[in-house]
């Protein structure tokens, strides 16, 4: 390993997955501005995650998609009339 390229300021940090209400304490050098009181009564830096092993479909076995920005809805709205534009009409199961 090269010397002098790895950070030296590791400290305990709480990582919190907001979508699964799950948190864990580990050592990290990530920069944070928030803090939280952990179960041991001590205050630690807090880093918020969008996804972790508690909410990822690979680990949970459930297909759960959290769309916080509405990207899926924007895509569906943009292309919902594409079938009509090509002259094919509605697909099976769609109402005309």
C-alpha positions, 0 to 999 in steps of 0.5 A: 500500500502507498503511504500517506494517501489514507485518511487518519481522522477515523472516528465513530459515526452513525449512519442512518437509513431514513427509508427503513428507520435503520441506523448503525454505528461504525468508524468513518472519516466522512464529513458531517454537520449533524449529530445524534445521541446514540443508544449508549447516551453519547453524541456522535456525528450523523450521516444520512443514507438513502439506501442501506442493507435494511432497504435494498431489495437484494438484502430484503428480498422485496422489490421496493422502489422509493422514488423521491424525485418523481422520475418514474412518473415523469417518464411515464407521463412523457411516453404514455401517448407514444403508442398512439403516436405510432398508430398502434392504439392502446395495448392489451389491458389499456382502456381506449 
